[in-house]
Amino acid sequence: MAVRLTLVSGERTGMVSLWESGAASLLFIDTGTEHTWQDDLVLTSEHDLPRILAPLVKLVEAAADGR
C-alpha cells in the first residue's frame, strides 16, 4: 500500500509516493520550462519525512512566489 501526496502551484507539480517498506519516490514537473526532477529514497524513521520533502516543497513554493 502506498500513500501519495500531490502539491500543485501554477505550472509546477510535486508528487510524493511513500510505501510501508519506507521507500519514497519524489517527482517534480514544471510544465512551463519542461523541467523534470525525480528521486527515489528510503525513510528509516518518521523524522526523515520533513528532510526528504523539503526540496520538493521548495520547488513548488517558488512558483507561488513567482520565481
mmCIF file of the N, C-alpha and C atoms, coordinates in Angstrom:
data_MODEL
# 
_entry.id   MODEL 
# 
loop_
_atom_site.group_PDB 
_atom_site.id 
_atom_site.type_symbol 
_atom_site.label_atom_id 
_atom_site.label_alt_id 
_atom_site.label_comp_id 
_atom_site.label_asym_id 
_atom_site.label_entity_id 
_atom_site.label_seq_id 
_atom_site.pdbx_PDB_ins_code 
_atom_site.Cartn_x 
_atom_site.Cartn_y 
_atom_site.Cartn_z 
_atom_site.occupancy 
_atom_site.B_iso_or_equiv 
_atom_site.pdbx_formal_charge 
_atom_site.auth_seq_id 
_atom_site.auth_comp_id 
_atom_site.auth_asym_id 
_atom_site.auth_atom_id 
_atom_site.pdbx_PDB_model_num 
ATOM 1   N N  . MET A 1 1  ? 0.836  -1.173 0.000   1.00 0.00 ? 1  MET A N  1 
ATOM 2   C CA . MET A 1 1  ? 0.000  0.000  0.000   1.00 0.00 ? 1  MET A CA 1 
ATOM 3   C C  . MET A 1 1  ? 0.882  1.239  0.000   1.00 0.00 ? 1  MET A C  1 
ATOM 4   N N  . ALA A 1 2  ? 0.477  2.242  -0.761  1.00 0.00 ? 2  ALA A N  1 
ATOM 5   C CA . ALA A 1 2  ? 1.245  3.483  -0.857  1.00 0.00 ? 2  ALA A CA 1 
ATOM 6   C C  . ALA A 1 2  ? 0.367  4.661  -0.464  1.00 0.00 ? 2  ALA A C  1 
ATOM 7   N N  . VAL A 1 3  ? 1.034  5.684  0.039   1.00 0.00 ? 3  VAL A N  1 
ATOM 8   C CA . VAL A 1 3  ? 0.383  6.955  0.323   1.00 0.00 ? 3  VAL A CA 1 
ATOM 9   C C  . VAL A 1 3  ? 0.954  7.940  -0.676  1.00 0.00 ? 3  VAL A C  1 
ATOM 10  N N  . ARG A 1 4  ? 0.083  8.727  -1.297  1.00 0.00 ? 4  ARG A N  1 
ATOM 11  C CA . ARG A 1 4  ? 0.544  9.698  -2.284  1.00 0.00 ? 4  ARG A CA 1 
ATOM 12  C C  . ARG A 1 4  ? 0.092  11.104 -1.893  1.00 0.00 ? 4  ARG A C  1 
ATOM 13  N N  . LEU A 1 5  ? 0.992  12.043 -2.104  1.00 0.00 ? 5  LEU A N  1 
ATOM 14  C CA . LEU A 1 5  ? 0.725  13.450 -1.838  1.00 0.00 ? 5  LEU A CA 1 
ATOM 15  C C  . LEU A 1 5  ? 1.092  14.214 -3.102  1.00 0.00 ? 5  LEU A C  1 
ATOM 16  N N  . THR A 1 6  ? 0.189  15.086 -3.553  1.00 0.00 ? 6  THR A N  1 
ATOM 17  C CA . THR A 1 6  ? 0.453  15.905 -4.738  1.00 0.00 ? 6  THR A CA 1 
ATOM 18  C C  . THR A 1 6  ? 0.338  17.370 -4.354  1.00 0.00 ? 6  THR A C  1 
ATOM 19  N N  . LEU A 1 7  ? 1.359  18.152 -4.701  1.00 0.00 ? 7  LEU A N  1 
ATOM 20  C CA . LEU A 1 7  ? 1.386  19.591 -4.467  1.00 0.00 ? 7  LEU A CA 1 
ATOM 21  C C  . LEU A 1 7  ? 1.352  20.275 -5.827  1.00 0.00 ? 7  LEU A C  1 
ATOM 22  N N  . VAL A 1 8  ? 0.460  21.232 -6.004  1.00 0.00 ? 8  VAL A N  1 
ATOM 23  C CA . VAL A 1 8  ? 0.338  21.920 -7.289  1.00 0.00 ? 8  VAL A CA 1 
ATOM 24  C C  . VAL A 1 8  ? 0.328  23.424 -7.064  1.00 0.00 ? 8  VAL A C  1 
ATOM 25  N N  . SER A 1 9  ? 1.129  24.129 -7.857  1.00 0.00 ? 9  SER A N  1 
ATOM 26  C CA . SER A 1 9  ? 1.135  25.584 -7.832  1.00 0.00 ? 9  SER A CA 1 
ATOM 27  C C  . SER A 1 9  ? 1.468  26.068 -9.236  1.00 0.00 ? 9  SER A C  1 
ATOM 28  N N  . GLY A 1 10 ? 0.485  26.653 -9.898  1.00 0.00 ? 10 GLY A N  1 
ATOM 29  C CA . GLY A 1 10 ? 0.716  27.126 -11.260 1.00 0.00 ? 10 GLY A CA 1 
ATOM 30  C C  . GLY A 1 10 ? 1.091  25.979 -12.176 1.00 0.00 ? 10 GLY A C  1 
ATOM 31  N N  . GLU A 1 11 ? 2.218  26.139 -12.856 1.00 0.00 ? 11 GLU A N  1 
ATOM 32  C CA . GLU A 1 11 ? 2.695  25.123 -13.793 1.00 0.00 ? 11 GLU A CA 1 
ATOM 33  C C  . GLU A 1 11 ? 3.552  24.057 -13.122 1.00 0.00 ? 11 GLU A C  1 
ATOM 34  N N  . ARG A 1 12 ? 3.707  24.134 -11.810 1.00 0.00 ? 12 ARG A N  1 
ATOM 35  C CA . ARG A 1 12 ? 4.573  23.194 -11.089 1.00 0.00 ? 12 ARG A CA 1 
ATOM 36  C C  . ARG A 1 12 ? 3.764  22.188 -10.293 1.00 0.00 ? 12 ARG A C  1 
ATOM 37  N N  . THR A 1 13 ? 4.184  20.940 -10.385 1.00 0.00 ? 13 THR A N  1 
ATOM 38  C CA . THR A 1 13 ? 3.539  19.852 -9.662  1.00 0.00 ? 13 THR A CA 1 
ATOM 39  C C  . THR A 1 13 ? 4.621  19.021 -8.972  1.00 0.00 ? 13 THR A C  1 
ATOM 40  N N  . GLY A 1 14 ? 4.419  18.739 -7.706  1.00 0.00 ? 14 GLY A N  1 
ATOM 41  C CA . GLY A 1 14 ? 5.313  17.865 -6.963  1.00 0.00 ? 14 GLY A CA 1 
ATOM 42  C C  . GLY A 1 14 ? 4.507  16.690 -6.431  1.00 0.00 ? 14 GLY A C  1 
ATOM 43  N N  . MET A 1 15 ? 5.028  15.484 -6.620  1.00 0.00 ? 15 MET A N  1 
ATOM 44  C CA . MET A 1 15 ? 4.331  14.283 -6.160  1.00 0.00 ? 15 MET A CA 1 
ATOM 45  C C  . MET A 1 15 ? 5.262  13.437 -5.301  1.00 0.00 ? 15 MET A C  1 
ATOM 46  N N  . VAL A 1 16 ? 4.704  12.924 -4.222  1.00 0.00 ? 16 VAL A N  1 
ATOM 47  C CA . VAL A 1 16 ? 5.449  12.051 -3.320  1.00 0.00 ? 16 VAL A CA 1 
ATOM 48  C C  . VAL A 1 16 ? 4.646  10.770 -3.158  1.00 0.00 ? 16 VAL A C  1 
ATOM 49  N N  . SER A 1 17 ? 5.308  9.635  -3.283  1.00 0.00 ? 17 SER A N  1 
ATOM 50  C CA . SER A 1 17 ? 4.698  8.337  -3.005  1.00 0.00 ? 17 SER A CA 1 
ATOM 51  C C  . SER A 1 17 ? 5.518  7.674  -1.915  1.00 0.00 ? 17 SER A C  1 
ATOM 52  N N  . LEU A 1 18 ? 4.838  7.190  -0.886  1.00 0.00 ? 18 LEU A N  1 
ATOM 53  C CA . LEU A 1 18 ? 5.502  6.524  0.237   1.00 0.00 ? 18 LEU A CA 1 
ATOM 54  C C  . LEU A 1 18 ? 4.919  5.122  0.391   1.00 0.00 ? 18 LEU A C  1 
ATOM 55  N N  . TRP A 1 19 ? 5.781  4.127  0.568   1.00 0.00 ? 19 TRP A N  1 
ATOM 56  C CA . TRP A 1 19 ? 5.348  2.752  0.772   1.00 0.00 ? 19 TRP A CA 1 
ATOM 57  C C  . TRP A 1 19 ? 5.650  2.308  2.192   1.00 0.00 ? 19 TRP A C  1 
ATOM 58  N N  . GLU A 1 20 ? 4.935  1.302  2.652   1.00 0.00 ? 20 GLU A N  1 
ATOM 59  C CA . GLU A 1 20 ? 5.129  0.777  4.008   1.00 0.00 ? 20 GLU A CA 1 
ATOM 60  C C  . GLU A 1 20 ? 6.560  0.330  4.258   1.00 0.00 ? 20 GLU A C  1 
ATOM 61  N N  . SER A 1 21 ? 7.261  -0.073 3.221   1.00 0.00 ? 21 SER A N  1 
ATOM 62  C CA . SER A 1 21 ? 8.641  -0.526 3.346   1.00 0.00 ? 21 SER A CA 1 
ATOM 63  C C  . SER A 1 21 ? 9.598  0.605  3.708   1.00 0.00 ? 21 SER A C  1 
ATOM 64  N N  . GLY A 1 22 ? 9.134  1.855  3.553   1.00 0.00 ? 22 GLY A N  1 
ATOM 65  C CA . GLY A 1 22 ? 9.993  3.007  3.785   1.00 0.00 ? 22 GLY A CA 1 
ATOM 66  C C  . GLY A 1 22 ? 10.500 3.622  2.499   1.00 0.00 ? 22 GLY A C  1 
ATOM 67  N N  . ALA A 1 23 ? 10.220 2.971  1.367   1.00 0.00 ? 23 ALA A N  1 
ATOM 68  C CA . ALA A 1 23 ? 10.625 3.522  0.071   1.00 0.00 ? 23 ALA A CA 1 
ATOM 69  C C  . ALA A 1 23 ? 9.808  4.781  -0.208  1.00 0.00 ? 23 ALA A C  1 
ATOM 70  N N  . ALA A 1 24 ? 10.454 5.760  -0.804  1.00 0.00 ? 24 ALA A N  1 
ATOM 71  C CA . ALA A 1 24 ? 9.785  7.016  -1.156  1.00 0.00 ? 24 ALA A CA 1 
ATOM 72  C C  . ALA A 1 24 ? 10.228 7.426  -2.555  1.00 0.00 ? 24 ALA A C  1 
ATOM 73  N N  . SER A 1 25 ? 9.277  7.896  -3.331  1.00 0.00 ? 25 SER A N  1 
ATOM 74  C CA . SER A 1 25 ? 9.562  8.375  -4.674  1.00 0.00 ? 25 SER A CA 1 
ATOM 75  C C  . SER A 1 25 ? 9.087  9.812  -4.767  1.00 0.00 ? 25 SER A C  1 
ATOM 76  N N  . LEU A 1 26 ? 9.963  10.700 -5.215  1.00 0.00 ? 26 LEU A N  1 
ATOM 77  C CA . LEU A 1 26 ? 9.631  12.109 -5.381  1.00 0.00 ? 26 LEU A CA 1 
ATOM 78  C C  . LEU A 1 26 ? 9.699  12.461 -6.860  1.00 0.00 ? 26 LEU A C  1 
ATOM 79  N N  . LEU A 1 27 ? 8.725  13.238 -7.326  1.00 0.00 ? 27 LEU A N  1 
ATOM 80  C CA . LEU A 1 27 ? 8.691  13.662 -8.715  1.00 0.00 ? 27 LEU A CA 1 
ATOM 81  C C  . LEU A 1 27 ? 8.273  15.116 -8.774  1.00 0.00 ? 27 LEU A C  1 
ATOM 82  N N  . PHE A 1 28 ? 9.015  15.908 -9.542  1.00 0.00 ? 28 PHE A N  1 
ATOM 83  C CA . PHE A 1 28 ? 8.708  17.329 -9.739  1.00 0.00 ? 28 PHE A CA 1 
ATOM 84  C C  . PHE A 1 28 ? 8.608  17.580 -11.232 1.00 0.00 ? 28 PHE A C  1 
ATOM 85  N N  . ILE A 1 29 ? 7.546  18.265 -11.640 1.00 0.00 ? 29 ILE A N  1 
ATOM 86  C CA . ILE A 1 29 ? 7.354  18.588 -13.052 1.00 0.00 ? 29 ILE A CA 1 
ATOM 87  C C  . ILE A 1 29 ? 6.997  20.066 -13.170 1.00 0.00 ? 29 ILE A C  1 
ATOM 88  N N  . ASP A 1 30 ? 7.721  20.774 -14.018 1.00 0.00 ? 30 ASP A N  1 
ATOM 89  C CA . ASP A 1 30 ? 7.402  22.162 -14.346 1.00 0.00 ? 30 ASP A CA 1 
ATOM 90  C C  . ASP A 1 30 ? 7.024  22.172 -15.821 1.00 0.00 ? 30 ASP A C  1 
ATOM 91  N N  . THR A 1 31 ? 5.736  22.278 -16.112 1.00 0.00 ? 31 THR A N  1 
ATOM 92  C CA . THR A 1 31 ? 5.290  22.215 -17.499 1.00 0.00 ? 31 THR A CA 1 
ATOM 93  C C  . THR A 1 31 ? 5.680  23.457 -18.293 1.00 0.00 ? 31 THR A C  1 
ATOM 94  N N  . GLY A 1 32 ? 5.918  24.568 -17.620 1.00 0.00 ? 32 GLY A N  1 
ATOM 95  C CA . GLY A 1 32 ? 6.326  25.793 -18.306 1.00 0.00 ? 32 GLY A CA 1 
ATOM 96  C C  . GLY A 1 32 ? 7.729  25.703 -18.877 1.00 0.00 ? 32 GLY A C  1 
ATOM 97  N N  . THR A 1 33 ? 8.640  25.140 -18.114 1.00 0.00 ? 33 THR A N  1 
ATOM 98  C CA . THR A 1 33 ? 10.036 25.031 -18.553 1.00 0.00 ? 33 THR A CA 1 
ATOM 99  C C  . THR A 1 33 ? 10.386 23.628 -19.022 1.00 0.00 ? 33 THR A C  1 
ATOM 100 N N  . GLU A 1 34 ? 9.456  22.688 -18.872 1.00 0.00 ? 34 GLU A N  1 
ATOM 101 C CA . GLU A 1 34 ? 9.660  21.275 -19.202 1.00 0.00 ? 34 GLU A CA 1 
ATOM 102 C C  . GLU A 1 34 ? 10.763 20.645 -18.356 1.00 0.00 ? 34 GLU A C  1 
ATOM 103 N N  . HIS A 1 35 ? 10.990 21.198 -17.179 1.00 0.00 ? 35 HIS A N  1 
ATOM 104 C CA . HIS A 1 35 ? 11.980 20.645 -16.238 1.00 0.00 ? 35 HIS A CA 1 
ATOM 105 C C  . HIS A 1 35 ? 11.328 19.534 -15.420 1.00 0.00 ? 35 HIS A C  1 
ATOM 106 N N  . THR A 1 36 ? 12.001 18.400 -15.324 1.00 0.00 ? 36 THR A N  1 
ATOM 107 C CA . THR A 1 36 ? 11.523 17.280 -14.515 1.00 0.00 ? 36 THR A CA 1 
ATOM 108 C C  . THR A 1 36 ? 12.656 16.826 -13.616 1.00 0.00 ? 36 THR A C  1 
ATOM 109 N N  . TRP A 1 37 ? 12.322 16.531 -12.370 1.00 0.00 ? 37 TRP A N  1 
ATOM 110 C CA . TRP A 1 37 ? 13.299 16.042 -11.396 1.00 0.00 ? 37 TRP A CA 1 
ATOM 111 C C  . TRP A 1 37 ? 12.671 14.872 -10.653 1.00 0.00 ? 37 TRP A C  1 
ATOM 112 N N  . GLN A 1 38 ? 13.420 13.797 -10.483 1.00 0.00 ? 38 GLN A N  1 
ATOM 113 C CA . GLN A 1 38 ? 12.906 12.627 -9.781  1.00 0.00 ? 38 GLN A CA 1 
ATOM 114 C C  . GLN A 1 38 ? 13.991 12.063 -8.876  1.00 0.00 ? 38 GLN A C  1 
ATOM 115 N N  . ASP A 1 39 ? 13.548 11.529 -7.734  1.00 0.00 ? 39 ASP A N  1 
ATOM 116 C CA . ASP A 1 39 ? 14.482 10.921 -6.789  1.00 0.00 ? 39 ASP A CA 1 
ATOM 117 C C  . ASP A 1 39 ? 13.767 9.795  -6.067  1.00 0.00 ? 39 ASP A C  1 
ATOM 118 N N  . ASP A 1 40 ? 14.503 8.738  -5.789  1.00 0.00 ? 40 ASP A N  1 
ATOM 119 C CA . ASP A 1 40 ? 13.996 7.613  -5.002  1.00 0.00 ? 40 ASP A CA 1 
ATOM 120 C C  . ASP A 1 40 ? 14.834 7.513  -3.740  1.00 0.00 ? 40 ASP A C  1 
ATOM 121 N N  . LEU A 1 41 ? 14.158 7.458  -2.592  1.00 0.00 ? 41 LEU A N  1 
ATOM 122 C CA . LEU A 1 41 ? 14.830 7.456  -1.300  1.00 0.00 ? 41 LEU A CA 1 
ATOM 123 C C  . LEU A 1 41 ? 14.231 6.380  -0.405  1.00 0.00 ? 41 LEU A C  1 
ATOM 124 N N  . VAL A 1 42 ? 14.892 6.145  0.710   1.00 0.00 ? 42 VAL A N  1 
ATOM 125 C CA . VAL A 1 42 ? 14.371 5.223  1.722   1.00 0.00 ? 42 VAL A CA 1 
ATOM 126 C C  . VAL A 1 42 ? 14.314 5.967  3.049   1.00 0.00 ? 42 VAL A C  1 
ATOM 127 N N  . LEU A 1 43 ? 13.149 5.936  3.694   1.00 0.00 ? 43 LEU A N  1 
ATOM 128 C CA . LEU A 1 43 ? 12.984 6.540  5.010   1.00 0.00 ? 43 LEU A CA 1 
ATOM 129 C C  . LEU A 1 43 ? 13.349 5.506  6.060   1.00 0.00 ? 43 LEU A C  1 
ATOM 130 N N  . THR A 1 44 ? 14.144 5.910  7.032   1.00 0.00 ? 44 THR A N  1 
ATOM 131 C CA . THR A 1 44 ? 14.495 4.996  8.118   1.00 0.00 ? 44 THR A CA 1 
ATOM 132 C C  . THR A 1 44 ? 13.690 5.292  9.374   1.00 0.00 ? 44 THR A C  1 
ATOM 133 N N  . SER A 1 45 ? 13.084 6.491  9.432   1.00 0.00 ? 45 SER A N  1 
ATOM 134 C CA . SER A 1 45 ? 12.209 6.840  10.557  1.00 0.00 ? 45 SER A CA 1 
ATOM 135 C C  . SER A 1 45 ? 11.271 7.961  10.110  1.00 0.00 ? 45 SER A C  1 
ATOM 136 N N  . GLU A 1 46 ? 10.272 8.241  10.921  1.00 0.00 ? 46 GLU A N  1 
ATOM 137 C CA . GLU A 1 46 ? 9.332  9.313  10.584  1.00 0.00 ? 46 GLU A CA 1 
ATOM 138 C C  . GLU A 1 46 ? 10.020 10.680 10.559  1.00 0.00 ? 46 GLU A C  1 
ATOM 139 N N  . HIS A 1 47 ? 11.178 10.785 11.191  1.00 0.00 ? 47 HIS A N  1 
ATOM 140 C CA . HIS A 1 47 ? 11.915 12.046 11.211  1.00 0.00 ? 47 HIS A CA 1 
ATOM 141 C C  . HIS A 1 47 ? 12.567 12.355 9.854   1.00 0.00 ? 47 HIS A C  1 
ATOM 142 N N  . ASP A 1 48 ? 12.665 11.358 8.980   1.00 0.00 ? 48 ASP A N  1 
ATOM 143 C CA . ASP A 1 48 ? 13.229 11.574 7.649   1.00 0.00 ? 48 ASP A CA 1 
ATOM 144 C C  . ASP A 1 48 ? 12.268 12.296 6.711   1.00 0.00 ? 48 ASP A C  1 
ATOM 145 N N  . LEU A 1 49 ? 10.982 12.207 6.981   1.00 0.00 ? 49 LEU A N  1 
ATOM 146 C CA . LEU A 1 49 ? 9.987  12.759 6.067   1.00 0.00 ? 49 LEU A CA 1 
ATOM 147 C C  . LEU A 1 49 ? 10.158 14.254 5.808   1.00 0.00 ? 49 LEU A C  1 
ATOM 148 N N  . PRO A 1 50 ? 10.277 15.110 6.813   1.00 0.00 ? 50 PRO A N  1 
ATOM 149 C CA . PRO A 1 50 ? 10.470 16.544 6.523   1.00 0.00 ? 50 PRO A CA 1 
ATOM 150 C C  . PRO A 1 50 ? 11.738 16.815 5.697   1.00 0.00 ? 50 PRO A C  1 
ATOM 151 N N  . ARG A 1 51 ? 12.774 16.054 5.949   1.00 0.00 ? 51 ARG A N  1 
ATOM 152 C CA . ARG A 1 51 ? 14.039 16.243 5.221   1.00 0.00 ? 51 ARG A CA 1 
ATOM 153 C C  . ARG A 1 51 ? 13.884 15.902 3.744   1.00 0.00 ? 51 ARG A C  1 
ATOM 154 N N  . ILE A 1 52 ? 13.185 14.818 3.428   1.00 0.00 ? 52 ILE A N  1 
ATOM 155 C CA . ILE A 1 52 ? 13.068 14.449 2.019   1.00 0.00 ? 52 ILE A CA 1 
ATOM 156 C C  . ILE A 1 52 ? 12.027 15.282 1.285   1.00 0.00 ? 52 ILE A C  1 
ATOM 157 N N  . LEU A 1 53 ? 11.038 15.805 2.016   1.00 0.00 ? 53 LEU A N  1 
ATOM 158 C CA . LEU A 1 53 ? 10.018 16.639 1.381   1.00 0.00 ? 53 LEU A CA 1 
ATOM 159 C C  . LEU A 1 53 ? 10.500 18.063 1.120   1.00 0.00 ? 53 LEU A C  1 
ATOM 160 N N  . ALA A 1 54 ? 11.476 18.525 1.864   1.00 0.00 ? 54 ALA A N  1 
ATOM 161 C CA . ALA A 1 54 ? 11.927 19.921 1.784   1.00 0.00 ? 54 ALA A CA 1 
ATOM 162 C C  . ALA A 1 54 ? 12.269 20.392 0.375   1.00 0.00 ? 54 ALA A C  1 
ATOM 163 N N  . PRO A 1 55 ? 13.084 19.663 -0.404  1.00 0.00 ? 55 PRO A N  1 
ATOM 164 C CA . PRO A 1 55 ? 13.408 20.182 -1.737  1.00 0.00 ? 55 PRO A CA 1 
ATOM 165 C C  . PRO A 1 55 ? 12.195 20.237 -2.656  1.00 0.00 ? 55 PRO A C  1 
ATOM 166 N N  . LEU A 1 56 ? 11.299 19.272 -2.533  1.00 0.00 ? 56 LEU A N  1 
ATOM 167 C CA . LEU A 1 56 ? 10.103 19.249 -3.365  1.00 0.00 ? 56 LEU A CA 1 
ATOM 168 C C  . LEU A 1 56 ? 9.177  20.407 -3.024  1.00 0.00 ? 56 LEU A C  1 
ATOM 169 N N  . VAL A 1 57 ? 8.968  20.653 -1.741  1.00 0.00 ? 57 VAL A N  1 
ATOM 170 C CA . VAL A 1 57 ? 8.120  21.766 -1.300  1.00 0.00 ? 57 VAL A CA 1 
ATOM 171 C C  . VAL A 1 57 ? 8.736  23.090 -1.751  1.00 0.00 ? 57 VAL A C  1 
ATOM 172 N N  . LYS A 1 58 ? 10.042 23.206 -1.660  1.00 0.00 ? 58 LYS A N  1 
ATOM 173 C CA . LYS A 1 58 ? 10.728 24.442 -2.060  1.00 0.00 ? 58 LYS A CA 1 
ATOM 174 C C  . LYS A 1 58 ? 10.512 24.731 -3.542  1.00 0.00 ? 58 LYS A C  1 
ATOM 175 N N  . LEU A 1 59 ? 10.601 23.723 -4.389  1.00 0.00 ? 59 LEU A N  1 
ATOM 176 C CA . LEU A 1 59 ? 10.401 23.917 -5.819  1.00 0.00 ? 59 LEU A CA 1 
ATOM 177 C C  . LEU A 1 59 ? 8.975  24.353 -6.132  1.00 0.00 ? 59 LEU A C  1 
ATOM 178 N N  . VAL A 1 60 ? 7.995  23.747 -5.472  1.00 0.00 ? 60 VAL A N  1 
ATOM 179 C CA . VAL A 1 60 ? 6.595  24.099 -5.715  1.00 0.00 ? 60 VAL A CA 1 
ATOM 180 C C  . VAL A 1 60 ? 6.288  25.480 -5.141  1.00 0.00 ? 60 VAL A C  1 
ATOM 181 N N  . GLU A 1 61 ? 6.793  25.788 -3.939  1.00 0.00 ? 61 GLU A N  1 
ATOM 182 C CA . GLU A 1 61 ? 6.560  27.106 -3.332  1.00 0.00 ? 61 GLU A CA 1 
ATOM 183 C C  . GLU A 1 61 ? 7.123  28.231 -4.181  1.00 0.00 ? 61 GLU A C  1 
ATOM 184 N N  . ALA A 1 62 ? 8.218  27.986 -4.858  1.00 0.00 ? 62 ALA A N  1 
ATOM 185 C CA . ALA A 1 62 ? 8.829  29.013 -5.691  1.00 0.00 ? 62 ALA A CA 1 
ATOM 186 C C  . ALA A 1 62 ? 7.863  29.506 -6.762  1.00 0.00 ? 62 ALA A C  1 
ATOM 187 N N  . ALA A 1 63 ? 7.013  28.627 -7.256  1.00 0.00 ? 63 ALA A N  1 
ATOM 188 C CA . ALA A 1 63 ? 6.013  29.029 -8.250  1.00 0.00 ? 63 ALA A CA 1 
ATOM 189 C C  . ALA A 1 63 ? 5.005  29.992 -7.634  1.00 0.00 ? 63 ALA A C  1 
ATOM 190 N N  . ALA A 1 64 ? 4.631  29.744 -6.392  1.00 0.00 ? 64 ALA A N  1 
ATOM 191 C CA . ALA A 1 64 ? 3.673  30.623 -5.706  1.00 0.00 ? 64 ALA A CA 1 
ATOM 192 C C  . ALA A 1 64 ? 4.273  32.002 -5.460  1.00 0.00 ? 64 ALA A C  1 
ATOM 193 N N  . ASP A 1 65 ? 5.593  32.050 -5.287  1.00 0.00 ? 65 ASP A N  1 
ATOM 194 C CA . ASP A 1 65 ? 6.285  33.309 -5.065  1.00 0.00 ? 65 ASP A CA 1 
ATOM 195 C C  . ASP A 1 65 ? 6.691  34.001 -6.368  1.00 0.00 ? 65 ASP A C  1 
ATOM 196 N N  . GLY A 1 66 ? 6.386  33.366 -7.500  1.00 0.00 ? 66 GLY A N  1 
ATOM 197 C CA . GLY A 1 66 ? 6.710  33.951 -8.796  1.00 0.00 ? 66 GLY A CA 1 
ATOM 198 C C  . GLY A 1 66 ? 8.138  33.754 -9.236  1.00 0.00 ? 66 GLY A C  1 
ATOM 199 N N  . ARG A 1 67 ? 8.830  32.765 -8.657  1.00 0.00 ? 67 ARG A N  1 
ATOM 200 C CA . ARG A 1 67 ? 10.220 32.510 -9.043  1.00 0.00 ? 67 ARG A CA 1 
ATOM 201 C C  . ARG A 1 67 ? 10.307 31.327 -9.974  1.00 0.00 ? 67 ARG A C  1 
# 
